Amino acid sequence: MKDFEIFKDIEELDNESKYLVHKAKEAANLAYAPYSKFQVGAAVILEDGTLVTGSNQENASYPLCVCAERVVLYTAATQHPNKKIMKLAVVAHRKNHKDLSPATSCGACRQVMSEFEERQNKTFEVIMLKSKNEWIKCPTAESLLPYVFKRSNLHE
Ligand code: THU
């Protein structure tokens, strides 16, 4: 099993990851986050190079807010149902702030990412900013959620 990799500078990431981070940043600017003012963007690259982006979508009924990661994954699944996800990047910034804020995916999104790996029968890497100057590349989504609840649990 590959380890988590830490990069001190975004420039140290591979070109595809840098590109995804750049696209996730653009998506963060399109977030609808008037309540938290925490704008999150996510980008995935599919097996044929197709790019899909998403941003967090909030609601006055707060529990209905949806994270950028789930928006991008469900969009990819809807628009490109037969193409596997190869990598996901997520970034965030506070409204009207230029600098990125550390944002590692919430547990609910890790659960959803993990089932995407299962349904496409292929793992994918996840890139996120853990702290200032600390990019992490997670080898798989499941590595972010050991002992994840799986669909097989429903039938065992
Ligand atoms: N959020 C995401 O979009 N992704 C994360 O990984 C963490 C949190 C969103 C949800 C909510 O709209 C705002 O950030 C504050 O929690």
Backbone and ligand atoms as CSV (ligand in chain L), in Angstrom:
chain,resi,resn,atom,element,x,y,z
A,1,MET,N,N,0.849,-1.208,0.000
A,1,MET,CA,C,0.000,0.000,0.000
A,1,MET,C,C,0.877,1.248,0.000
A,2,LYS,N,N,0.618,2.153,-0.933
A,2,LYS,CA,C,1.403,3.398,-0.994
A,2,LYS,C,C,1.141,4.259,0.242
A,3,ASP,N,N,2.120,5.071,0.591
A,3,ASP,CA,C,1.975,5.960,1.743
A,3,ASP,C,C,1.353,7.288,1.332
A,4,PHE,N,N,0.977,8.036,2.347
A,4,PHE,CA,C,0.592,9.424,2.113
A,4,PHE,C,C,1.863,10.183,1.769
A,5,GLU,N,N,1.785,11.097,0.815
A,5,GLU,CA,C,2.953,11.909,0.472
A,5,GLU,C,C,2.679,13.352,0.855
A,6,ILE,N,N,3.705,13.989,1.383
A,6,ILE,CA,C,3.578,15.398,1.803
A,6,ILE,C,C,4.469,16.250,0.910
A,7,PHE,N,N,3.944,17.367,0.452
A,7,PHE,CA,C,4.706,18.298,-0.389
A,7,PHE,C,C,4.662,19.677,0.249
A,8,LYS,N,N,5.844,20.270,0.396
A,8,LYS,CA,C,5.918,21.585,1.066
A,8,LYS,C,C,5.438,22.709,0.151
A,9,ASP,N,N,5.520,22.458,-1.124
A,9,ASP,CA,C,5.186,23.514,-2.076
A,9,ASP,C,C,4.369,22.898,-3.203
A,10,ILE,N,N,3.397,23.628,-3.654
A,10,ILE,CA,C,2.553,23.100,-4.740
A,10,ILE,C,C,3.387,22.764,-5.978
A,11,GLU,N,N,4.469,23.486,-6.150
A,11,GLU,CA,C,5.336,23.240,-7.319
A,11,GLU,C,C,5.961,21.843,-7.290
A,12,GLU,N,N,5.991,21.230,-6.118
A,12,GLU,CA,C,6.580,19.885,-6.015
A,12,GLU,C,C,5.612,18.792,-6.488
A,13,LEU,N,N,4.345,19.150,-6.619
A,13,LEU,CA,C,3.363,18.155,-7.068
A,13,LEU,C,C,3.558,17.833,-8.545
A,14,ASP,N,N,3.090,16.675,-8.978
A,14,ASP,CA,C,3.155,16.331,-10.407
A,14,ASP,C,C,2.237,17.275,-11.183
A,15,ASN,N,N,2.479,17.383,-12.480
A,15,ASN,CA,C,1.763,18.365,-13.310
A,15,ASN,C,C,0.255,18.174,-13.294
A,16,GLU,N,N,-0.183,16.928,-13.319
A,16,GLU,CA,C,-1.625,16.679,-13.324
A,16,GLU,C,C,-2.262,17.165,-12.016
A,17,SER,N,N,-1.586,16.933,-10.917
A,17,SER,CA,C,-2.118,17.379,-9.623
A,17,SER,C,C,-2.154,18.905,-9.556
A,18,LYS,N,N,-1.095,19.538,-10.069
A,18,LYS,CA,C,-1.057,21.012,-10.078
A,18,LYS,C,C,-2.218,21.571,-10.895
A,19,TYR,N,N,-2.451,20.939,-12.022
A,19,TYR,CA,C,-3.547,21.366,-12.900
A,19,TYR,C,C,-4.894,21.213,-12.175
A,20,LEU,N,N,-5.058,20.101,-11.495
A,20,LEU,CA,C,-6.324,19.876,-10.781
A,20,LEU,C,C,-6.514,20.882,-9.647
A,21,VAL,N,N,-5.430,21.186,-8.953
A,21,VAL,CA,C,-5.501,22.182,-7.866
A,21,VAL,C,C,-5.898,23.539,-8.443
A,22,HIS,N,N,-5.293,23.874,-9.572
A,22,HIS,CA,C,-5.616,25.141,-10.238
A,22,HIS,C,C,-7.102,25.196,-10.607
A,23,LYS,N,N,-7.627,24.103,-11.142
A,23,LYS,CA,C,-9.037,24.059,-11.534
A,23,LYS,C,C,-9.951,24.062,-10.298
A,24,ALA,N,N,-9.501,23.426,-9.225
A,24,ALA,CA,C,-10.286,23.431,-7.990
A,24,ALA,C,C,-10.357,24.857,-7.414
A,25,LYS,N,N,-9.255,25.590,-7.558
A,25,LYS,CA,C,-9.250,26.995,-7.104
A,25,LYS,C,C,-10.268,27.818,-7.879
A,26,GLU,N,N,-10.287,27.623,-9.187
A,26,GLU,CA,C,-11.261,28.353,-10.014
A,26,GLU,C,C,-12.683,27.992,-9.582
A,27,ALA,N,N,-12.904,26.710,-9.302
A,27,ALA,CA,C,-14.242,26.264,-8.900
A,27,ALA,C,C,-14.631,26.874,-7.554
A,28,ALA,N,N,-13.661,27.047,-6.666
A,28,ALA,CA,C,-13.957,27.616,-5.339
A,28,ALA,C,C,-14.538,29.022,-5.469
A,29,ASN,N,N,-14.107,29.722,-6.497
A,29,ASN,CA,C,-14.640,31.074,-6.711
A,29,ASN,C,C,-16.110,31.058,-7.099
A,30,LEU,N,N,-16.599,29.899,-7.527
A,30,LEU,CA,C,-17.999,29.780,-7.948
A,30,LEU,C,C,-18.877,29.173,-6.854
A,31,ALA,N,N,-18.304,28.993,-5.667
A,31,ALA,CA,C,-19.084,28.385,-4.580
A,31,ALA,C,C,-20.281,29.261,-4.218
A,32,TYR,N,N,-21.323,28.618,-3.742
A,32,TYR,CA,C,-22.446,29.366,-3.163
A,32,TYR,C,C,-22.365,29.121,-1.663
A,33,ALA,N,N,-21.688,30.039,-0.982
A,33,ALA,CA,C,-21.412,29.834,0.451
A,33,ALA,C,C,-21.663,31.123,1.238
A,34,PRO,N,N,-22.902,31.674,1.127
A,34,PRO,CA,C,-23.168,32.946,1.795
A,34,PRO,C,C,-23.221,32.823,3.317
A,35,TYR,N,N,-23.357,31.613,3.840
A,35,TYR,CA,C,-23.506,31.438,5.293
A,35,TYR,C,C,-22.160,31.220,5.962
A,36,SER,N,N,-21.406,30.254,5.472
A,36,SER,CA,C,-20.092,29.987,6.084
A,36,SER,C,C,-19.024,30.931,5.532
A,37,LYS,N,N,-19.268,31.449,4.337
A,37,LYS,CA,C,-18.250,32.255,3.638
A,37,LYS,C,C,-16.943,31.471,3.463
A,38,PHE,N,N,-17.079,30.169,3.447
A,38,PHE,CA,C,-15.933,29.285,3.251
A,38,PHE,C,C,-16.135,28.637,1.886
A,39,GLN,N,N,-15.352,29.082,0.932
A,39,GLN,CA,C,-15.571,28.656,-0.454
A,39,GLN,C,C,-14.665,27.490,-0.804
A,40,VAL,N,N,-15.284,26.401,-1.181
A,40,VAL,CA,C,-14.541,25.172,-1.455
A,40,VAL,C,C,-14.729,24.789,-2.922
A,41,GLY,N,N,-13.643,24.361,-3.537
A,41,GLY,CA,C,-13.713,23.902,-4.920
A,41,GLY,C,C,-13.074,22.533,-5.020
A,42,ALA,N,N,-13.620,21.714,-5.892
A,42,ALA,CA,C,-13.050,20.379,-6.106
A,42,ALA,C,C,-12.984,20.112,-7.601
A,43,ALA,N,N,-11.993,19.351,-7.991
A,43,ALA,CA,C,-11.840,18.996,-9.405
A,43,ALA,C,C,-11.432,17.540,-9.487
A,44,VAL,N,N,-11.993,16.850,-10.478
A,44,VAL,CA,C,-11.569,15.468,-10.750
A,44,VAL,C,C,-11.146,15.353,-12.200
A,45,ILE,N,N,-10.205,14.460,-12.412
A,45,ILE,CA,C,-9.823,14.129,-13.786
A,45,ILE,C,C,-10.239,12.689,-14.030
A,46,LEU,N,N,-10.865,12.464,-15.181
A,46,LEU,CA,C,-11.371,11.136,-15.530
A,46,LEU,C,C,-10.356,10.412,-16.402
A,47,GLU,N,N,-10.604,9.145,-16.632
A,47,GLU,CA,C,-9.596,8.300,-17.302
A,47,GLU,C,C,-9.218,8.775,-18.705
A,48,ASP,N,N,-10.126,9.502,-19.366
A,48,ASP,CA,C,-9.797,9.988,-20.717
A,48,ASP,C,C,-9.345,11.444,-20.697
A,49,GLY,N,N,-9.077,11.971,-19.495
A,49,GLY,CA,C,-8.591,13.346,-19.395
A,49,GLY,C,C,-9.680,14.382,-19.186
A,50,THR,N,N,-10.939,13.936,-19.212
A,50,THR,CA,C,-12.039,14.886,-18.978
A,50,THR,C,C,-11.923,15.469,-17.576
A,51,LEU,N,N,-12.165,16.773,-17.486
A,51,LEU,CA,C,-12.125,17.460,-16.200
A,51,LEU,C,C,-13.545,17.781,-15.755
A,52,VAL,N,N,-13.836,17.574,-14.475
A,52,VAL,CA,C,-15.133,17.962,-13.918
A,52,VAL,C,C,-14.844,18.735,-12.631
A,53,THR,N,N,-15.569,19.835,-12.438
A,53,THR,CA,C,-15.350,20.623,-11.218
A,53,THR,C,C,-16.659,20.799,-10.461
A,54,GLY,N,N,-16.527,21.153,-9.191
A,54,GLY,CA,C,-17.710,21.412,-8.363
A,54,GLY,C,C,-17.338,22.321,-7.219
A,55,SER,N,N,-18.342,22.904,-6.598
A,55,SER,CA,C,-18.092,23.783,-5.455
A,55,SER,C,C,-19.171,23.548,-4.415
A,56,ASN,N,N,-18.913,24.001,-3.185
A,56,ASN,CA,C,-19.921,23.769,-2.145
A,56,ASN,C,C,-21.155,24.622,-2.401
A,57,GLN,N,N,-22.290,24.049,-2.095
A,57,GLN,CA,C,-23.593,24.677,-2.343
A,57,GLN,C,C,-24.365,24.693,-1.025
A,58,GLU,N,N,-24.576,25.901,-0.517
A,58,GLU,CA,C,-25.211,26.018,0.805
A,58,GLU,C,C,-26.696,26.346,0.678
A,59,ASN,N,N,-27.358,26.308,1.843
A,59,ASN,CA,C,-28.790,26.573,1.879
A,59,ASN,C,C,-29.129,27.195,3.226
A,60,ALA,N,N,-30.150,28.033,3.228
A,60,ALA,CA,C,-30.585,28.680,4.474
A,60,ALA,C,C,-30.969,27.628,5.514
A,61,SER,N,N,-31.372,26.469,5.049
A,61,SER,CA,C,-31.580,25.337,5.947
A,61,SER,C,C,-30.226,24.634,6.030
A,62,TYR,N,N,-29.435,25.024,7.009
A,62,TYR,CA,C,-28.002,24.686,7.039
A,62,TYR,C,C,-27.646,23.216,6.785
A,63,PRO,N,N,-28.404,22.280,7.365
A,63,PRO,CA,C,-27.979,20.876,7.141
A,63,PRO,C,C,-28.045,20.454,5.677
A,64,LEU,N,N,-28.663,21.249,4.844
A,64,LEU,CA,C,-28.768,20.878,3.431
A,64,LEU,C,C,-27.551,21.287,2.613
A,65,CYS,N,N,-26.602,21.958,3.237
A,65,CYS,CA,C,-25.383,22.355,2.517
A,65,CYS,C,C,-24.690,21.094,1.983
A,66,VAL,N,N,-24.163,21.206,0.783
A,66,VAL,CA,C,-23.452,20.057,0.199
A,66,VAL,C,C,-22.013,20.464,-0.095
A,67,CYS,N,N,-21.094,19.615,0.284
A,67,CYS,CA,C,-19.661,19.888,0.095
A,67,CYS,C,C,-19.271,19.799,-1.382
A,68,ALA,N,N,-18.207,20.510,-1.705
A,68,ALA,CA,C,-17.685,20.532,-3.080
A,68,ALA,C,C,-17.329,19.132,-3.573
A,69,GLU,N,N,-16.793,18.307,-2.694
A,69,GLU,CA,C,-16.357,16.970,-3.103
A,69,GLU,C,C,-17.539,16.135,-3.597
A,70,ARG,N,N,-18.651,16.200,-2.848
A,70,ARG,CA,C,-19.798,15.397,-3.274
A,70,ARG,C,C,-20.429,15.986,-4.527
A,71,VAL,N,N,-20.415,17.313,-4.646
A,71,VAL,CA,C,-20.948,17.926,-5.873
A,71,VAL,C,C,-20.146,17.429,-7.077
A,72,VAL,N,N,-18.819,17.447,-6.966
A,72,VAL,CA,C,-18.017,17.066,-8.140
A,72,VAL,C,C,-18.155,15.575,-8.445
A,73,LEU,N,N,-18.219,14.749,-7.413
A,73,LEU,CA,C,-18.314,13.304,-7.667
A,73,LEU,C,C,-19.656,12.943,-8.297
A,74,TYR,N,N,-20.727,13.508,-7.767
A,74,TYR,CA,C,-22.042,13.174,-8.318
A,74,TYR,C,C,-22.229,13.775,-9.710
A,75,THR,N,N,-21.600,14.918,-9.941
A,75,THR,CA,C,-21.663,15.505,-11.292
A,75,THR,C,C,-20.929,14.600,-12.278
A,76,ALA,N,N,-19.746,14.152,-11.890
A,76,ALA,CA,C,-18.974,13.269,-12.777
A,76,ALA,C,C,-19.766,11.993,-13.063
A,77,ALA,N,N,-20.375,11.442,-12.026
A,77,ALA,CA,C,-21.117,10.184,-12.205
A,77,ALA,C,C,-22.335,10.381,-13.106
A,78,THR,N,N,-22.907,11.570,-13.040
A,78,THR,CA,C,-24.101,11.842,-13.835
A,78,THR,C,C,-23.752,12.136,-15.284
A,79,GLN,N,N,-22.710,12.951,-15.463
A,79,GLN,CA,C,-22.374,13.379,-16.829
A,79,GLN,C,C,-21.490,12.378,-17.575
A,80,HIS,N,N,-20.718,11.615,-16.837
A,80,HIS,CA,C,-19.772,10.671,-17.468
A,80,HIS,C,C,-19.833,9.336,-16.727
A,81,PRO,N,N,-20.986,8.661,-16.784
A,81,PRO,CA,C,-21.186,7.475,-15.937
A,81,PRO,C,C,-20.206,6.337,-16.186
A,82,ASN,N,N,-19.622,6.290,-17.380
A,82,ASN,CA,C,-18.748,5.150,-17.682
A,82,ASN,C,C,-17.263,5.474,-17.637
A,83,LYS,N,N,-16.934,6.651,-17.152
A,83,LYS,CA,C,-15.512,7.017,-17.104
A,83,LYS,C,C,-15.034,7.035,-15.659
A,84,LYS,N,N,-13.913,6.358,-15.443
A,84,LYS,CA,C,-13.401,6.261,-14.073
A,84,LYS,C,C,-12.710,7.545,-13.635
A,85,ILE,N,N,-12.838,7.817,-12.355
A,85,ILE,CA,C,-12.159,8.970,-11.745
A,85,ILE,C,C,-10.732,8.548,-11.401
A,86,MET,N,N,-9.769,9.349,-11.801
A,86,MET,CA,C,-8.359,9.020,-11.560
A,86,MET,C,C,-7.780,9.786,-10.368
A,87,LYS,N,N,-8.261,10.989,-10.163
A,87,LYS,CA,C,-7.678,11.829,-9.109
A,87,LYS,C,C,-8.662,12.939,-8.748
A,88,LEU,N,N,-8.647,13.339,-7.474
A,88,LEU,CA,C,-9.508,14.439,-7.015
A,88,LEU,C,C,-8.654,15.430,-6.237
A,89,ALA,N,N,-8.863,16.718,-6.476
A,89,ALA,CA,C,-8.195,17.754,-5.666
A,89,ALA,C,C,-9.255,18.649,-5.062
A,90,VAL,N,N,-8.997,19.090,-3.845
A,90,VAL,CA,C,-9.940,19.997,-3.181
A,90,VAL,C,C,-9.163,21.133,-2.525
A,91,VAL,N,N,-9.672,22.345,-2.679
A,91,VAL,CA,C,-9.054,23.514,-2.027
A,91,VAL,C,C,-10.159,24.429,-1.508
A,92,ALA,N,N,-9.779,25.328,-0.587
A,92,ALA,CA,C,-10.768,26.247,-0.023
A,92,ALA,C,C,-10.114,27.584,0.299
A,93,HIS,N,N,-10.942,28.604,0.297
A,93,HIS,CA,C,-10.480,29.906,0.798
A,93,HIS,C,C,-11.674,30.639,1.393
A,94,ARG,N,N,-11.379,31.506,2.333
A,94,ARG,CA,C,-12.469,32.303,2.888
A,94,ARG,C,C,-12.846,33.389,1.884
A,95,LYS,N,N,-14.114,33.735,1.887
A,95,LYS,CA,C,-14.603,34.726,0.915
A,95,LYS,C,C,-13.745,35.986,0.971
A,96,ASN,N,N,-13.382,36.461,-0.182
A,96,ASN,CA,C,-12.558,37.661,-0.321
A,96,ASN,C,C,-11.133,37.510,0.220
A,97,HIS,N,N,-10.724,36.293,0.474
A,97,HIS,CA,C,-9.324,36.051,0.839
A,97,HIS,C,C,-8.656,35.357,-0.335
A,98,LYS,N,N,-7.459,35.787,-0.626
A,98,LYS,CA,C,-6.754,35.218,-1.770
A,98,LYS,C,C,-6.075,33.895,-1.379
A,99,ASP,N,N,-5.519,33.884,-0.174
A,99,ASP,CA,C,-4.764,32.691,0.236
A,99,ASP,C,C,-5.680,31.506,0.505
A,100,LEU,N,N,-5.177,30.333,0.209
A,100,LEU,CA,C,-5.950,29.129,0.485
A,100,LEU,C,C,-5.989,28.845,1.979
A,101,SER,N,N,-7.099,28.287,2.426
A,101,SER,CA,C,-7.230,27.827,3.812
A,101,SER,C,C,-7.061,26.312,3.797
A,102,PRO,N,N,-6.393,25.760,4.796
A,102,PRO,CA,C,-6.338,24.296,4.853
A,102,PRO,C,C,-7.761,23.732,4.903
A,103,ALA,N,N,-8.004,22.681,4.165
A,103,ALA,CA,C,-9.325,22.041,4.191
A,103,ALA,C,C,-9.157,20.585,3.795
A,104,THR,N,N,-9.278,19.726,4.767
A,104,THR,CA,C,-9.226,18.293,4.470
A,104,THR,C,C,-10.668,17.774,4.514
A,105,SER,N,N,-10.960,16.884,3.619
A,105,SER,CA,C,-12.355,16.486,3.405
A,105,SER,C,C,-13.015,15.942,4.666
A,106,CYS,N,N,-14.301,16.260,4.797
A,106,CYS,CA,C,-15.066,15.804,5.967
A,106,CYS,C,C,-15.322,14.290,5.857
A,107,GLY,N,N,-15.752,13.728,6.943
A,107,GLY,CA,C,-15.990,12.282,6.984
A,107,GLY,C,C,-17.056,11.833,6.000
A,108,ALA,N,N,-18.105,12.635,5.845
A,108,ALA,CA,C,-19.178,12.243,4.919
A,108,ALA,C,C,-18.628,12.135,3.496
A,109,CYS,N,N,-17.800,13.089,3.115
A,109,CYS,CA,C,-17.234,13.043,1.755
A,109,CYS,C,C,-16.257,11.885,1.608
A,110,ARG,N,N,-15.523,11.577,2.666
A,110,ARG,CA,C,-14.611,10.419,2.593
A,110,ARG,C,C,-15.413,9.140,2.364
A,111,GLN,N,N,-16.550,9.049,3.033
A,111,GLN,CA,C,-17.423,7.881,2.855
A,111,GLN,C,C,-17.885,7.782,1.396
A,112,VAL,N,N,-18.285,8.912,0.843
A,112,VAL,CA,C,-18.777,8.915,-0.539
A,112,VAL,C,C,-17.644,8.607,-1.513
A,113,MET,N,N,-16.476,9.221,-1.286
A,113,MET,CA,C,-15.316,8.948,-2.157
A,113,MET,C,C,-15.016,7.457,-2.171
A,114,SER,N,N,-15.058,6.882,-0.985
A,114,SER,CA,C,-14.699,5.482,-0.848
A,114,SER,C,C,-15.647,4.590,-1.652
A,115,GLU,N,N,-16.935,4.911,-1.606
A,115,GLU,CA,C,-17.873,4.081,-2.386
A,115,GLU,C,C,-17.680,4.303,-3.887
A,116,PHE,N,N,-17.205,5.479,-4.270
A,116,PHE,CA,C,-16.883,5.678,-5.697
A,116,PHE,C,C,-15.763,4.735,-6.119
A,117,GLU,N,N,-14.784,4.559,-5.253
A,117,GLU,CA,C,-13.713,3.618,-5.603
A,117,GLU,C,C,-14.288,2.226,-5.793
A,118,GLU,N,N,-15.213,1.875,-4.912
A,118,GLU,CA,C,-15.794,0.541,-4.983
A,118,GLU,C,C,-16.620,0.390,-6.264
A,119,ARG,N,N,-17.426,1.389,-6.552
A,119,ARG,CA,C,-18.330,1.223,-7.710
A,119,ARG,C,C,-17.588,1.249,-9.028
A,120,GLN,N,N,-16.454,1.944,-9.095
A,120,GLN,CA,C,-15.701,1.966,-10.364
A,120,GLN,C,C,-14.572,0.933,-10.368
A,121,ASN,N,N,-14.464,0.222,-9.230
A,121,ASN,CA,C,-13.465,-0.843,-9.116
A,121,ASN,C,C,-12.060,-0.326,-9.400
A,122,LYS,N,N,-11.800,0.865,-8.920
A,122,LYS,CA,C,-10.476,1.471,-9.109
A,122,LYS,C,C,-10.308,2.562,-8.057
A,123,THR,N,N,-9.150,2.583,-7.440
A,123,THR,CA,C,-8.883,3.633,-6.454
A,123,THR,C,C,-8.494,4.929,-7.167
A,124,PHE,N,N,-8.532,6.023,-6.438
A,124,PHE,CA,C,-8.022,7.279,-6.998
A,124,PHE,C,C,-7.321,8.086,-5.910
A,125,GLU,N,N,-6.407,8.940,-6.353
A,125,GLU,CA,C,-5.652,9.779,-5.427
A,125,GLU,C,C,-6.474,11.006,-5.022
A,126,VAL,N,N,-6.200,11.485,-3.830
A,126,VAL,CA,C,-6.876,12.695,-3.332
A,126,VAL,C,C,-5.810,13.686,-2.878
A,127,ILE,N,N,-5.897,14.905,-3.408
A,127,ILE,CA,C,-4.930,15.958,-3.071
A,127,ILE,C,C,-5.638,17.008,-2.235
A,128,MET,N,N,-5.065,17.345,-1.091
A,128,MET,CA,C,-5.658,18.415,-0.299
A,128,MET,C,C,-4.600,19.165,0.496
A,129,LEU,N,N,-4.958,20.331,0.972
A,129,LEU,CA,C,-4.016,21.169,1.719
A,129,LEU,C,C,-4.275,20.959,3.207
A,130,LYS,N,N,-3.293,20.351,3.870
A,130,LYS,CA,C,-3.474,19.979,5.276
A,130,LYS,C,C,-3.187,21.150,6.204
A,131,SER,N,N,-2.163,21.901,5.878
A,131,SER,CA,C,-1.832,23.115,6.636
A,131,SER,C,C,-1.008,23.973,5.690
A,132,LYS,N,N,-0.698,25.168,6.114
A,132,LYS,CA,C,0.038,26.068,5.228
A,132,LYS,C,C,1.306,25.344,4.733
A,133,ASN,N,N,1.507,25.336,3.457
A,133,ASN,CA,C,2.673,24.679,2.855
A,133,ASN,C,C,2.754,23.173,3.123
A,134,GLU,N,N,1.621,22.541,3.282
A,134,GLU,CA,C,1.623,21.086,3.474
A,134,GLU,C,C,0.517,20.444,2.632
A,135,TRP,N,N,0.869,20.173,1.394
A,135,TRP,CA,C,-0.066,19.472,0.504
A,135,TRP,C,C,0.052,17.987,0.773
A,136,ILE,N,N,-1.070,17.311,0.842
A,136,ILE,CA,C,-0.965,15.863,0.999
A,136,ILE,C,C,-1.603,15.174,-0.201
A,137,LYS,N,N,-0.893,14.129,-0.622
A,137,LYS,CA,C,-1.426,13.284,-1.685
A,137,LYS,C,C,-1.767,11.953,-1.027
A,138,CYS,N,N,-3.064,11.654,-0.988
A,138,CYS,CA,C,-3.519,10.406,-0.365
A,138,CYS,C,C,-3.566,9.360,-1.475
A,139,PRO,N,N,-3.004,8.196,-1.232
A,139,PRO,CA,C,-2.919,7.199,-2.302
A,139,PRO,C,C,-4.281,6.715,-2.778
A,140,THR,N,N,-5.235,6.651,-1.843
A,140,THR,CA,C,-6.590,6.187,-2.185
A,140,THR,C,C,-7.592,6.904,-1.286
A,141,ALA,N,N,-8.839,6.902,-1.700
A,141,ALA,CA,C,-9.880,7.484,-0.850
A,141,ALA,C,C,-10.082,6.619,0.395
A,142,GLU,N,N,-10.000,5.317,0.206
A,142,GLU,CA,C,-10.270,4.451,1.368
A,142,GLU,C,C,-9.219,4.631,2.460
A,143,SER,N,N,-8.000,5.036,2.055
A,143,SER,CA,C,-6.962,5.262,3.076
A,143,SER,C,C,-7.364,6.387,4.020
A,144,LEU,N,N,-8.307,7.217,3.581
A,144,LEU,CA,C,-8.775,8.330,4.417
A,144,LEU,C,C,-9.871,7.905,5.386
A,145,LEU,N,N,-10.312,6.670,5.252
A,145,LEU,CA,C,-11.415,6.221,6.111
A,145,LEU,C,C,-11.312,4.717,6.364
A,146,PRO,N,N,-10.364,4.344,7.229
A,146,PRO,CA,C,-10.209,2.905,7.497
A,146,PRO,C,C,-11.502,2.311,8.060
A,147,TYR,N,N,-11.743,1.089,7.741
A,147,TYR,CA,C,-12.941,0.372,8.208
A,147,TYR,C,C,-14.219,1.079,7.776
A,148,VAL,N,N,-14.183,1.618,6.574
A,148,VAL,CA,C,-15.353,2.310,6.030
A,148,VAL,C,C,-16.556,1.372,5.955
A,149,PHE,N,N,-17.727,1.929,6.133
A,149,PHE,CA,C,-18.960,1.164,5.952
A,149,PHE,C,C,-19.160,0.940,4.457
A,150,LYS,N,N,-19.330,-0.318,4.075
A,150,LYS,CA,C,-19.450,-0.644,2.651
A,150,LYS,C,C,-20.822,-1.210,2.342
A,151,ARG,N,N,-21.149,-1.191,1.047
A,151,ARG,CA,C,-22.453,-1.745,0.676
A,151,ARG,C,C,-22.553,-3.208,1.024
A,152,SER,N,N,-21.425,-3.913,1.057
A,152,SER,CA,C,-21.477,-5.336,1.419
A,152,SER,C,C,-21.947,-5.530,2.861
A,153,ASN,N,N,-21.718,-4.516,3.705
A,153,ASN,CA,C,-22.186,-4.627,5.087
A,153,ASN,C,C,-23.700,-4.816,5.163
A,154,LEU,N,N,-24.385,-4.331,4.152
A,154,LEU,CA,C,-25.853,-4.404,4.175
A,154,LEU,C,C,-26.359,-5.833,3.986
A,155,HIS,N,N,-25.477,-6.682,3.445
A,155,HIS,CA,C,-25.947,-8.030,3.094
A,155,HIS,C,C,-25.265,-9.143,3.866
A,156,GLU,N,N,-24.286,-8.781,4.707
A,156,GLU,CA,C,-23.560,-9.839,5.404
A,156,GLU,C,C,-24.269,-10.250,6.682
L,1,THU,N1,N,-17.079,22.019,2.924
L,1,THU,C1,C,-16.739,21.430,1.737
L,1,THU,O1,O,-17.283,21.785,0.681
L,1,THU,N2,N,-15.792,20.465,1.747
L,1,THU,C2,C,-15.085,20.092,2.834
L,1,THU,O2,O,-14.215,19.232,2.726
L,1,THU,C3,C,-15.386,20.689,4.134
L,1,THU,C4,C,-16.508,21.646,4.184
L,1,THU,C5,C,-18.096,23.085,2.908
L,1,THU,C6,C,-19.402,22.754,3.545
L,1,THU,C7,C,-19.898,24.131,3.940
L,1,THU,O3,O,-20.544,24.715,2.819
L,1,THU,C8,C,-18.634,24.929,4.216
L,1,THU,O4,O,-17.587,24.206,3.606
L,1,THU,C9,C,-18.340,25.104,5.691
L,1,THU,O5,O,-18.330,23.906,6.362
